[in-house]
Amino acid sequence: VGKIILGNPLMLSGDEGERVRLTGEFADSLRRRTGLEVIMEDERLTTVEADEIMDEAGVPKSEHKKYVDMIAAQLILQSYMNRETYKHD
């Protein structure tokens, strides 16, 4: 593991609220404890997108809660990897 990617819970407007502050404190703690780089990646609308993905895949609404965080985390990581790829092209 070379770095940790955390979702940055910005408000829809892009403003930073209390959750961003708390997540930043958690990121600082992870840096100190692991010595790894911790990157904050915008997580706005990833839950909505995860729900849409499950709808399109035919996952029953009653099952969404089980998987929504896992899929949102994958979307956050993919967003980071896409941005890094385009930076180097």
N, C-alpha and C positions, 0 to 999 in steps of 0.2 A: 504494500500500500504506500503510495507516494504522496497522496493528498486526500483531504476529505471535502466533499461537496455538501453544503447545507442549503436547504431552501431558505430564502430570505423573504419573510412574510410582509412584504410591502403592501400598503393600502392600494386599492385599484387606481387611485390618483397618482401613485408613485411616492406618496409621502410616507415617512417613517413614523410608526406608532410605538406603543409599549411593547408589542410582540417583537418588533425589530430590535429594540434595546435588549430584551431578554435573550433573544437568539444570539445577538452579538456577544453577550456575556458568556453564553454557552460555548460559542466558537472560541473565545479567548481561553476558556477553561480547557477545551480540547487541545488547543495549540500548546498550552503549558504542559498538559499531561502526556501528550503523544510526541511532541516535537515536530509534528507534521504541519504542512500548510493547510489552512482551512479556508475554503472559498465559499462566499455567500452568493447563491444563484437565485435570481428572481423566480418566485414560485406562484406569482399571480395567475389565476385561472387554471392551474394545473388540476385542481379537483374537478372543475367543470369539464375539462378536456378528458379526464379519466372516466367520468360518468358517461360522456359521449362515446368513448371507445367501447365501454362495456355495453352500452345500448346497441351500437352497431354490431357487436359480436354476439348479441342475443343473450347476454347475461341477464337473468331476471333481476328486477329492481331490488328484490329482497336479498340478493347476494352482493349488491354493490358495496355495502359497508365493509364486507370482509376484504375487499381487494382495492378499494379506492386509494388508500395511502400508499400501497405498494406500487400501483400504476403511476400515481402522481410523482413518487420518488424516481421512477424510471424516466418520466418526462423531464424532471429537473436535471437529472444526470445527462440525458440526451441533449438538452438545451445547452448545457455547459460544453459537452463534447463537440457539438455543431459549431458553437462560437469559436472554440479553440482551433478547429479544423479550418474555418474560414479566415482566421487571423494569419494562418501560415500559408495560405494559397496565394 
